[in-house]
Amino acid sequence: MAKMNELMEKMRDEAFAKKFEGCKSVEDFVEVAKKEGYDITVDEFKSDLELSDEDLAKVAGGGFAKIMWEAIKDLCGL
């Protein structure tokens, strides 16, 4: 199963990212991710939210993924 950095790379695909639109919490996000084959936990997700902008750009390539990352943090109230 894929991990968090692979999930964030996949979030660059707008069609894939739309699968997460109904998420209202970190738990919802993790549940959808698991259904999509990404083996992450709520704790992993929360700790990965602490990435710096520079680290995020390295992991996810910046651009759309960075926008999605910020949207996910806002959505989950983090």
N, CA, C and O atoms as a CHARMM CRD file, in Angstrom:
* protein
*
  312
    1    1 MET  N      0.82900  -1.18700   0.00000 PROA 1      0.00000
    2    1 MET  CA     0.00000   0.00000   0.00000 PROA 1      0.00000
    3    1 MET  C      0.87400   1.25200   0.00000 PROA 1      0.00000
    4    1 MET  O      1.97600   1.27000   0.54800 PROA 1      0.00000
    5    2 ALA  N      0.36300   2.25300  -0.60900 PROA 2      0.00000
    6    2 ALA  CA     1.10200   3.49800  -0.74500 PROA 2      0.00000
    7    2 ALA  C      1.05300   4.31100   0.54700 PROA 2      0.00000
    8    2 ALA  O      0.16300   4.12700   1.37700 PROA 2      0.00000
    9    3 LYS  N      2.00300   5.19400   0.70000 PROA 3      0.00000
   10    3 LYS  CA     2.09400   6.03200   1.90000 PROA 3      0.00000
   11    3 LYS  C      1.75600   7.48500   1.58900 PROA 3      0.00000
   12    3 LYS  O      1.39000   7.82400   0.46400 PROA 3      0.00000
   13    4 MET  N      1.88400   8.32700   2.59100 PROA 4      0.00000
   14    4 MET  CA     1.44900   9.71500   2.52300 PROA 4      0.00000
   15    4 MET  C      2.09600  10.51100   1.39500 PROA 4      0.00000
   16    4 MET  O      1.40200  11.24100   0.68800 PROA 4      0.00000
   17    5 ASN  N      3.40300  10.38800   1.21300 PROA 5      0.00000
   18    5 ASN  CA     4.04700  11.18400   0.16900 PROA 5      0.00000
   19    5 ASN  C      3.53600  10.78300  -1.21800 PROA 5      0.00000
   20    5 ASN  O      3.40900  11.63200  -2.10000 PROA 5      0.00000
   21    6 GLU  N      3.24800   9.51600  -1.40900 PROA 6      0.00000
   22    6 GLU  CA     2.68000   9.06800  -2.68400 PROA 6      0.00000
   23    6 GLU  C      1.25800   9.59600  -2.86100 PROA 6      0.00000
   24    6 GLU  O      0.85300   9.95500  -3.96700 PROA 6      0.00000
   25    7 LEU  N      0.50700   9.63900  -1.76700 PROA 7      0.00000
   26    7 LEU  CA    -0.84800  10.17500  -1.81900 PROA 7      0.00000
   27    7 LEU  C     -0.83100  11.64300  -2.22500 PROA 7      0.00000
   28    7 LEU  O     -1.62100  12.06900  -3.06600 PROA 7      0.00000
   29    8 MET  N      0.06700  12.40900  -1.62900 PROA 8      0.00000
   30    8 MET  CA     0.11900  13.83200  -1.96500 PROA 8      0.00000
   31    8 MET  C      0.54800  14.05000  -3.41400 PROA 8      0.00000
   32    8 MET  O      0.09600  14.99600  -4.05900 PROA 8      0.00000
   33    9 GLU  N      1.39900  13.20100  -3.91700 PROA 9      0.00000
   34    9 GLU  CA     1.76900  13.29400  -5.34100 PROA 9      0.00000
   35    9 GLU  C      0.54400  13.02200  -6.20800 PROA 9      0.00000
   36    9 GLU  O      0.31800  13.71000  -7.20300 PROA 9      0.00000
   37   10 LYS  N     -0.23900  12.02900  -5.83500 PROA 10     0.00000
   38   10 LYS  CA    -1.44500  11.67600  -6.58800 PROA 10     0.00000
   39   10 LYS  C     -2.48600  12.79100  -6.53000 PROA 10     0.00000
   40   10 LYS  O     -3.29300  12.92800  -7.44900 PROA 10     0.00000
   41   11 MET  N     -2.47600  13.59600  -5.44900 PROA 11     0.00000
   42   11 MET  CA    -3.43400  14.68700  -5.30800 PROA 11     0.00000
   43   11 MET  C     -3.26800  15.74900  -6.39400 PROA 11     0.00000
   44   11 MET  O     -4.13100  16.61400  -6.54600 PROA 11     0.00000
   45   12 ARG  N     -2.17800  15.69600  -7.14400 PROA 12     0.00000
   46   12 ARG  CA    -1.98600  16.62800  -8.25400 PROA 12     0.00000
   47   12 ARG  C     -2.98400  16.34300  -9.37200 PROA 12     0.00000
   48   12 ARG  O     -3.25900  17.21300 -10.19800 PROA 12     0.00000
   49   13 ASP  N     -3.52300  15.13300  -9.39800 PROA 13     0.00000
   50   13 ASP  CA    -4.52700  14.72900 -10.38500 PROA 13     0.00000
   51   13 ASP  C     -5.88900  15.24200  -9.89900 PROA 13     0.00000
   52   13 ASP  O     -6.42200  14.76000  -8.90000 PROA 13     0.00000
   53   14 GLU  N     -6.43800  16.21500 -10.61400 PROA 14     0.00000
   54   14 GLU  CA    -7.68000  16.84700 -10.16800 PROA 14     0.00000
   55   14 GLU  C     -8.83000  15.85500 -10.02800 PROA 14     0.00000
   56   14 GLU  O     -9.64000  15.97700  -9.10900 PROA 14     0.00000
   57   15 ALA  N     -8.91200  14.88200 -10.91800 PROA 15     0.00000
   58   15 ALA  CA    -9.99200  13.89000 -10.83600 PROA 15     0.00000
   59   15 ALA  C     -9.85300  13.07000  -9.55500 PROA 15     0.00000
   60   15 ALA  O    -10.84900  12.76400  -8.90000 PROA 15     0.00000
   61   16 PHE  N     -8.62900  12.71700  -9.20100 PROA 16     0.00000
   62   16 PHE  CA    -8.38600  11.96500  -7.97300 PROA 16     0.00000
   63   16 PHE  C     -8.70300  12.83700  -6.75700 PROA 16     0.00000
   64   16 PHE  O     -9.34800  12.37700  -5.81500 PROA 16     0.00000
   65   17 ALA  N     -8.25800  14.07800  -6.77500 PROA 17     0.00000
   66   17 ALA  CA    -8.46900  14.98900  -5.64900 PROA 17     0.00000
   67   17 ALA  C     -9.95100  15.21000  -5.37300 PROA 17     0.00000
   68   17 ALA  O    -10.34100  15.42700  -4.22600 PROA 17     0.00000
   69   18 LYS  N    -10.77400  15.15700  -6.40800 PROA 18     0.00000
   70   18 LYS  CA   -12.21500  15.37100  -6.22500 PROA 18     0.00000
   71   18 LYS  C    -12.84700  14.29200  -5.34900 PROA 18     0.00000
   72   18 LYS  O    -13.90100  14.51600  -4.75400 PROA 18     0.00000
   73   19 LYS  N    -12.21700  13.13600  -5.26600 PROA 19     0.00000
   74   19 LYS  CA   -12.74300  12.05900  -4.43100 PROA 19     0.00000
   75   19 LYS  C    -12.76000  12.45100  -2.95400 PROA 19     0.00000
   76   19 LYS  O    -13.44800  11.82600  -2.14700 PROA 19     0.00000
   77   20 PHE  N    -11.99800  13.48900  -2.60600 PROA 20     0.00000
   78   20 PHE  CA   -11.86300  13.91200  -1.21900 PROA 20     0.00000
   79   20 PHE  C    -12.72700  15.12600  -0.89300 PROA 20     0.00000
   80   20 PHE  O    -12.69500  15.61600   0.23600 PROA 20     0.00000
   81   21 GLU  N    -13.48700  15.61400  -1.84900 PROA 21     0.00000
   82   21 GLU  CA   -14.24500  16.84500  -1.66700 PROA 21     0.00000
   83   21 GLU  C    -15.23300  16.80600  -0.50300 PROA 21     0.00000
   84   21 GLU  O    -15.45500  17.83300   0.13800 PROA 21     0.00000
   85   22 GLY  N    -15.81800  15.67800  -0.21700 PROA 22     0.00000
   86   22 GLY  CA   -16.81000  15.60300   0.85100 PROA 22     0.00000
   87   22 GLY  C    -16.22800  15.44400   2.24400 PROA 22     0.00000
   88   22 GLY  O    -16.97600  15.39000   3.22100 PROA 22     0.00000
   89   23 CYS  N    -14.91400  15.36800   2.35500 PROA 23     0.00000
   90   23 CYS  CA   -14.28300  15.16400   3.65700 PROA 23     0.00000
   91   23 CYS  C    -14.47400  16.37800   4.55000 PROA 23     0.00000
   92   23 CYS  O    -14.25600  17.51700   4.13600 PROA 23     0.00000
   93   24 LYS  N    -14.88200  16.11300   5.78000 PROA 24     0.00000
   94   24 LYS  CA   -15.09300  17.18300   6.73800 PROA 24     0.00000
   95   24 LYS  C    -14.13900  17.08600   7.92300 PROA 24     0.00000
   96   24 LYS  O    -14.17700  17.92100   8.82600 PROA 24     0.00000
   97   25 SER  N    -13.28400  16.06600   7.91600 PROA 25     0.00000
   98   25 SER  CA   -12.33100  15.88100   9.01000 PROA 25     0.00000
   99   25 SER  C    -11.13700  15.08200   8.51000 PROA 25     0.00000
  100   25 SER  O    -11.15600  14.52000   7.41500 PROA 25     0.00000
  101   26 VAL  N    -10.10500  15.04400   9.33400 PROA 26     0.00000
  102   26 VAL  CA    -8.93500  14.23100   9.01400 PROA 26     0.00000
  103   26 VAL  C     -9.35900  12.76500   8.89600 PROA 26     0.00000
  104   26 VAL  O     -8.89400  12.04400   8.01400 PROA 26     0.00000
  105   27 GLU  N    -10.23000  12.34500   9.77600 PROA 27     0.00000
  106   27 GLU  CA   -10.69100  10.95000   9.75600 PROA 27     0.00000
  107   27 GLU  C    -11.39100  10.63100   8.43300 PROA 27     0.00000
  108   27 GLU  O    -11.18000   9.56100   7.86300 PROA 27     0.00000
  109   28 ASP  N    -12.21400  11.54600   7.95000 PROA 28     0.00000
  110   28 ASP  CA   -12.86800  11.34400   6.64500 PROA 28     0.00000
  111   28 ASP  C    -11.83100  11.23100   5.53500 PROA 28     0.00000
  112   28 ASP  O    -11.92500  10.35900   4.67100 PROA 28     0.00000
  113   29 PHE  N    -10.84300  12.12000   5.56500 PROA 29     0.00000
  114   29 PHE  CA    -9.80200  12.11500   4.54700 PROA 29     0.00000
  115   29 PHE  C     -9.05500  10.78000   4.54600 PROA 29     0.00000
  116   29 PHE  O     -8.83700  10.18100   3.49300 PROA 29     0.00000
  117   30 VAL  N     -8.66900  10.32500   5.73600 PROA 30     0.00000
  118   30 VAL  CA    -7.92500   9.06900   5.85900 PROA 30     0.00000
  119   30 VAL  C     -8.78000   7.89800   5.38600 PROA 30     0.00000
  120   30 VAL  O     -8.26200   6.97900   4.75200 PROA 30     0.00000
  121   31 GLU  N    -10.06700   7.91400   5.67900 PROA 31     0.00000
  122   31 GLU  CA   -10.96700   6.83900   5.24800 PROA 31     0.00000
  123   31 GLU  C    -11.02900   6.75900   3.71800 PROA 31     0.00000
  124   31 GLU  O    -10.95400   5.67100   3.14800 PROA 31     0.00000
  125   32 VAL  N    -11.16500   7.90200   3.06500 PROA 32     0.00000
  126   32 VAL  CA   -11.19300   7.91200   1.59400 PROA 32     0.00000
  127   32 VAL  C     -9.84700   7.45100   1.04500 PROA 32     0.00000
  128   32 VAL  O     -9.79400   6.67200   0.09300 PROA 32     0.00000
  129   33 ALA  N     -8.76500   7.92900   1.64200 PROA 33     0.00000
  130   33 ALA  CA    -7.42900   7.53400   1.19200 PROA 33     0.00000
  131   33 ALA  C     -7.25400   6.02000   1.28000 PROA 33     0.00000
  132   33 ALA  O     -6.70400   5.40200   0.36800 PROA 33     0.00000
  133   34 LYS  N     -7.71400   5.43300   2.36200 PROA 34     0.00000
  134   34 LYS  CA    -7.59800   3.97600   2.52600 PROA 34     0.00000
  135   34 LYS  C     -8.40500   3.24300   1.46400 PROA 34     0.00000
  136   34 LYS  O     -7.95500   2.22100   0.94600 PROA 34     0.00000
  137   35 LYS  N     -9.58800   3.74600   1.13300 PROA 35     0.00000
  138   35 LYS  CA   -10.39700   3.12500   0.08400 PROA 35     0.00000
  139   35 LYS  C     -9.68900   3.18700  -1.26100 PROA 35     0.00000
  140   35 LYS  O     -9.91000   2.34500  -2.13200 PROA 35     0.00000
  141   36 GLU  N     -8.83100   4.19900  -1.42100 PROA 36     0.00000
  142   36 GLU  CA    -8.07900   4.37300  -2.66200 PROA 36     0.00000
  143   36 GLU  C     -6.73500   3.64000  -2.63600 PROA 36     0.00000
  144   36 GLU  O     -5.95200   3.73600  -3.58100 PROA 36     0.00000
  145   37 GLY  N     -6.47300   2.90600  -1.54500 PROA 37     0.00000
  146   37 GLY  CA    -5.26300   2.08700  -1.47200 PROA 37     0.00000
  147   37 GLY  C     -4.08000   2.74000  -0.78900 PROA 37     0.00000
  148   37 GLY  O     -2.95700   2.24900  -0.90400 PROA 37     0.00000
  149   38 TYR  N     -4.30400   3.83700  -0.08000 PROA 38     0.00000
  150   38 TYR  CA    -3.22700   4.53500   0.61200 PROA 38     0.00000
  151   38 TYR  C     -3.28400   4.20800   2.09000 PROA 38     0.00000
  152   38 TYR  O     -4.22700   4.58600   2.78400 PROA 38     0.00000
  153   39 ASP  N     -2.27200   3.50700   2.56600 PROA 39     0.00000
  154   39 ASP  CA    -2.21600   3.00200   3.93000 PROA 39     0.00000
  155   39 ASP  C     -1.63400   4.06600   4.84800 PROA 39     0.00000
  156   39 ASP  O     -0.44200   4.05200   5.15400 PROA 39     0.00000
  157   40 ILE  N     -2.49100   4.99400   5.28600 PROA 40     0.00000
  158   40 ILE  CA    -2.06000   6.05100   6.18700 PROA 40     0.00000
  159   40 ILE  C     -2.95500   6.04500   7.41800 PROA 40     0.00000
  160   40 ILE  O     -4.05900   5.50200   7.40300 PROA 40     0.00000
  161   41 THR  N     -2.45800   6.65500   8.47000 PROA 41     0.00000
  162   41 THR  CA    -3.24100   6.77700   9.69300 PROA 41     0.00000
  163   41 THR  C     -3.52700   8.25500   9.95600 PROA 41     0.00000
  164   41 THR  O     -2.91800   9.13300   9.34700 PROA 41     0.00000
  165   42 VAL  N     -4.44400   8.51100  10.85300 PROA 42     0.00000
  166   42 VAL  CA    -4.75500   9.88600  11.24000 PROA 42     0.00000
  167   42 VAL  C     -3.50100  10.54700  11.81300 PROA 42     0.00000
  168   42 VAL  O     -3.21900  11.70400  11.50500 PROA 42     0.00000
  169   43 ASP  N     -2.75400   9.82700  12.63600 PROA 43     0.00000
  170   43 ASP  CA    -1.53700  10.38800  13.22700 PROA 43     0.00000
  171   43 ASP  C     -0.50100  10.73000  12.16600 PROA 43     0.00000
  172   43 ASP  O      0.12400  11.78800  12.23600 PROA 43     0.00000
  173   44 GLU  N     -0.30800   9.84600  11.17500 PROA 44     0.00000
  174   44 GLU  CA     0.62400  10.13800  10.08800 PROA 44     0.00000
  175   44 GLU  C      0.19100  11.38500   9.33100 PROA 44     0.00000
  176   44 GLU  O      1.00600  12.25200   9.01500 PROA 44     0.00000
  177   45 PHE  N     -1.10200  11.46000   9.04500 PROA 45     0.00000
  178   45 PHE  CA    -1.61900  12.59800   8.30500 PROA 45     0.00000
  179   45 PHE  C     -1.35700  13.88700   9.06600 PROA 45     0.00000
  180   45 PHE  O     -0.87500  14.86500   8.49400 PROA 45     0.00000
  181   46 LYS  N     -1.67300  13.88900  10.34900 PROA 46     0.00000
  182   46 LYS  CA    -1.48600  15.10000  11.15100 PROA 46     0.00000
  183   46 LYS  C     -0.01600  15.47000  11.26100 PROA 46     0.00000
  184   46 LYS  O      0.32600  16.65000  11.18300 PROA 46     0.00000
  185   47 SER  N      0.85700  14.49300  11.43900 PROA 47     0.00000
  186   47 SER  CA     2.28500  14.82000  11.54900 PROA 47     0.00000
  187   47 SER  C      2.82800  15.31000  10.20800 PROA 47     0.00000
  188   47 SER  O      3.71300  16.16500  10.18800 PROA 47     0.00000
  189   48 ASP  N      2.33000  14.80000   9.10600 PROA 48     0.00000
  190   48 ASP  CA     2.78200  15.25900   7.79600 PROA 48     0.00000
  191   48 ASP  C      2.26600  16.64800   7.46600 PROA 48     0.00000
  192   48 ASP  O      2.82800  17.32100   6.60200 PROA 48     0.00000
  193   49 LEU  N      1.21600  17.09100   8.13100 PROA 49     0.00000
  194   49 LEU  CA     0.72900  18.45500   7.92400 PROA 49     0.00000
  195   49 LEU  C      1.73600  19.47800   8.41300 PROA 49     0.00000
  196   49 LEU  O      1.64800  20.65600   8.06600 PROA 49     0.00000
  197   50 GLU  N      2.68000  19.04200   9.20600 PROA 50     0.00000
  198   50 GLU  CA     3.68800  19.94700   9.75900 PROA 50     0.00000
  199   50 GLU  C      4.83300  20.20400   8.79400 PROA 50     0.00000
  200   50 GLU  O      5.78600  20.89500   9.15500 PROA 50     0.00000
  201   51 LEU  N      4.77300  19.67100   7.58000 PROA 51     0.00000
  202   51 LEU  CA     5.83400  19.91100   6.60500 PROA 51     0.00000
  203   51 LEU  C      5.96100  21.39200   6.30200 PROA 51     0.00000
  204   51 LEU  O      4.96600  22.11300   6.23100 PROA 51     0.00000
  205   52 SER  N      7.19300  21.83500   6.12600 PROA 52     0.00000
  206   52 SER  CA     7.40600  23.21400   5.69300 PROA 52     0.00000
  207   52 SER  C      6.99800  23.32900   4.22900 PROA 52     0.00000
  208   52 SER  O      6.84200  22.31900   3.54200 PROA 52     0.00000
  209   53 ASP  N      6.82600  24.54700   3.75700 PROA 53     0.00000
  210   53 ASP  CA     6.49600  24.74200   2.34700 PROA 53     0.00000
  211   53 ASP  C      7.57600  24.15200   1.44700 PROA 53     0.00000
  212   53 ASP  O      7.27400  23.58500   0.39700 PROA 53     0.00000
  213   54 GLU  N      8.83200  24.28700   1.85900 PROA 54     0.00000
  214   54 GLU  CA     9.94100  23.74300   1.07600 PROA 54     0.00000
  215   54 GLU  C      9.87600  22.21700   1.02300 PROA 54     0.00000
  216   54 GLU  O     10.04900  21.62100  -0.04100 PROA 54     0.00000
  217   55 ASP  N      9.62500  21.58400   2.17600 PROA 55     0.00000
  218   55 ASP  CA     9.51100  20.12800   2.21000 PROA 55     0.00000
  219   55 ASP  C      8.32400  19.66400   1.37900 PROA 55     0.00000
  220   55 ASP  O      8.41600  18.67300   0.65300 PROA 55     0.00000
  221   56 LEU  N      7.21600  20.37700   1.48500 PROA 56     0.00000
  222   56 LEU  CA     6.03400  20.02200   0.71900 PROA 56     0.00000
  223   56 LEU  C      6.32300  20.09100  -0.77500 PROA 56     0.00000
  224   56 LEU  O      5.90800  19.21200  -1.53000 PROA 56     0.00000
  225   57 ALA  N      7.02400  21.11700  -1.19900 PROA 57     0.00000
  226   57 ALA  CA     7.35800  21.25700  -2.61700 PROA 57     0.00000
  227   57 ALA  C      8.20900  20.07900  -3.08500 PROA 57     0.00000
  228   57 ALA  O      8.04700  19.60500  -4.21000 PROA 57     0.00000
  229   58 LYS  N      9.10800  19.60800  -2.23600 PROA 58     0.00000
  230   58 LYS  CA     9.94900  18.46300  -2.59200 PROA 58     0.00000
  231   58 LYS  C      9.11500  17.19400  -2.71500 PROA 58     0.00000
  232   58 LYS  O      9.29900  16.41100  -3.64700 PROA 58     0.00000
  233   59 VAL  N      8.19500  16.99500  -1.77000 PROA 59     0.00000
  234   59 VAL  CA     7.39000  15.77800  -1.75200 PROA 59     0.00000
  235   59 VAL  C      6.34500  15.77700  -2.85400 PROA 59     0.00000
  236   59 VAL  O      6.19500  14.79600  -3.58200 PROA 59     0.00000
  237   60 ALA  N      5.62500  16.88100  -2.96800 PROA 60     0.00000
  238   60 ALA  CA     4.47000  16.90700  -3.85600 PROA 60     0.00000
  239   60 ALA  C      4.69100  17.70100  -5.13700 PROA 60     0.00000
  240   60 ALA  O      3.79400  17.76700  -5.97800 PROA 60     0.00000
  241   61 GLY  N      5.84400  18.29500  -5.30000 PROA 61     0.00000
  242   61 GLY  CA     6.11300  19.03500  -6.51700 PROA 61     0.00000
  243   61 GLY  C      5.48400  20.42300  -6.53100 PROA 61     0.00000
  244   61 GLY  O      5.48500  21.08200  -7.57000 PROA 61     0.00000
  245   62 GLY  N      4.94800  20.88300  -5.40000 PROA 62     0.00000
  246   62 GLY  CA     4.36900  22.22400  -5.33400 PROA 62     0.00000
  247   62 GLY  C      3.10700  22.32400  -6.16000 PROA 62     0.00000
  248   62 GLY  O      2.40600  21.33000  -6.34400 PROA 62     0.00000
  249   63 GLY  N      2.80600  23.51400  -6.66200 PROA 63     0.00000
  250   63 GLY  CA     1.67000  23.74700  -7.54300 PROA 63     0.00000
  251   63 GLY  C      0.35400  23.28300  -6.97700 PROA 63     0.00000
  252   63 GLY  O      0.00600  23.62100  -5.84500 PROA 63     0.00000
  253   64 PHE  N     -0.37900  22.51400  -7.74900 PROA 64     0.00000
  254   64 PHE  CA    -1.71800  22.08300  -7.37700 PROA 64     0.00000
  255   64 PHE  C     -1.71900  21.30300  -6.06300 PROA 64     0.00000
  256   64 PHE  O     -2.61800  21.46700  -5.23800 PROA 64     0.00000
  257   65 ALA  N     -0.71100  20.45700  -5.87200 PROA 65     0.00000
  258   65 ALA  CA    -0.66400  19.66300  -4.64400 PROA 65     0.00000
  259   65 ALA  C     -0.54600  20.56800  -3.42200 PROA 65     0.00000
  260   65 ALA  O     -1.13900  20.28200  -2.38200 PROA 65     0.00000
  261   66 LYS  N      0.20900  21.65000  -3.53600 PROA 66     0.00000
  262   66 LYS  CA     0.34600  22.57200  -2.40800 PROA 66     0.00000
  263   66 LYS  C     -0.98800  23.24100  -2.11300 PROA 66     0.00000
  264   66 LYS  O     -1.36000  23.40200  -0.95100 PROA 66     0.00000
  265   67 ILE  N     -1.69700  23.62300  -3.14000 PROA 67     0.00000
  266   67 ILE  CA    -3.02200  24.21800  -2.96700 PROA 67     0.00000
  267   67 ILE  C     -3.94800  23.21500  -2.28500 PROA 67     0.00000
  268   67 ILE  O     -4.68400  23.57200  -1.36600 PROA 67     0.00000
  269   68 MET  N     -3.91100  21.96900  -2.73200 PROA 68     0.00000
  270   68 MET  CA    -4.74500  20.92800  -2.13700 PROA 68     0.00000
  271   68 MET  C     -4.37200  20.71300  -0.67300 PROA 68     0.00000
  272   68 MET  O     -5.24500  20.55600   0.18100 PROA 68     0.00000
  273   69 TRP  N     -3.07900  20.70600  -0.38900 PROA 69     0.00000
  274   69 TRP  CA    -2.60000  20.49800   0.97900 PROA 69     0.00000
  275   69 TRP  C     -3.16500  21.57700   1.89300 PROA 69     0.00000
  276   69 TRP  O     -3.65000  21.27800   2.98400 PROA 69     0.00000
  277   70 GLU  N     -3.10500  22.83600   1.45000 PROA 70     0.00000
  278   70 GLU  CA    -3.62900  23.93500   2.25000 PROA 70     0.00000
  279   70 GLU  C     -5.13800  23.80200   2.40800 PROA 70     0.00000
  280   70 GLU  O     -5.67400  24.06700   3.48400 PROA 70     0.00000
  281   71 ALA  N     -5.82600  23.39200   1.34500 PROA 71     0.00000
  282   71 ALA  CA    -7.27000  23.19500   1.41000 PROA 71     0.00000
  283   71 ALA  C     -7.63200  22.09200   2.38300 PROA 71     0.00000
  284   71 ALA  O     -8.61400  22.21000   3.11600 PROA 71     0.00000
  285   72 ILE  N     -6.85700  21.02400   2.40200 PROA 72     0.00000
  286   72 ILE  CA    -7.10300  19.91200   3.32400 PROA 72     0.00000
  287   72 ILE  C     -6.92200  20.38500   4.75800 PROA 72     0.00000
  288   72 ILE  O     -7.73500  20.06200   5.62300 PROA 72     0.00000
  289   73 LYS  N     -5.86300  21.14800   5.02000 PROA 73     0.00000
  290   73 LYS  CA    -5.64200  21.66000   6.37200 PROA 73     0.00000
  291   73 LYS  C     -6.80400  22.55300   6.80000 PROA 73     0.00000
  292   73 LYS  O     -7.27900  22.44800   7.93100 PROA 73     0.00000
  293   74 ASP  N     -7.26300  23.42600   5.91400 PROA 74     0.00000
  294   74 ASP  CA    -8.39300  24.30000   6.23400 PROA 74     0.00000
  295   74 ASP  C     -9.66200  23.48200   6.47700 PROA 74     0.00000
  296   74 ASP  O    -10.39000  23.72400   7.44000 PROA 74     0.00000
  297   75 LEU  N     -9.91600  22.52500   5.60800 PROA 75     0.00000
  298   75 LEU  CA   -11.08400  21.67600   5.70100 PROA 75     0.00000
  299   75 LEU  C    -11.13600  20.94300   7.03400 PROA 75     0.00000
  300   75 LEU  O    -12.19800  20.80800   7.64200 PROA 75     0.00000
  301   76 CYS  N     -9.98900  20.47900   7.47200 PROA 76     0.00000
  302   76 CYS  CA    -9.92800  19.67800   8.69300 PROA 76     0.00000
  303   76 CYS  C     -9.71600  20.52700   9.93200 PROA 76     0.00000
  304   76 CYS  O     -9.61000  19.99500  11.03600 PROA 76     0.00000
  305   77 GLY  N     -9.65400  21.83600   9.76500 PROA 77     0.00000
  306   77 GLY  CA    -9.51400  22.73000  10.89800 PROA 77     0.00000
  307   77 GLY  C     -8.14900  22.63000  11.57100 PROA 77     0.00000
  308   77 GLY  O     -8.02600  22.78300  12.78600 PROA 77     0.00000
  309   78 LEU  N     -7.13200  22.37300  10.76100 PROA 78     0.00000
  310   78 LEU  CA    -5.77700  22.23600  11.34300 PROA 78     0.00000
  311   78 LEU  C     -4.91300  23.42100  11.02500 PROA 78     0.00000
  312   78 LEU  O     -3.75300  23.46600  11.43500 PROA 78     0.00000
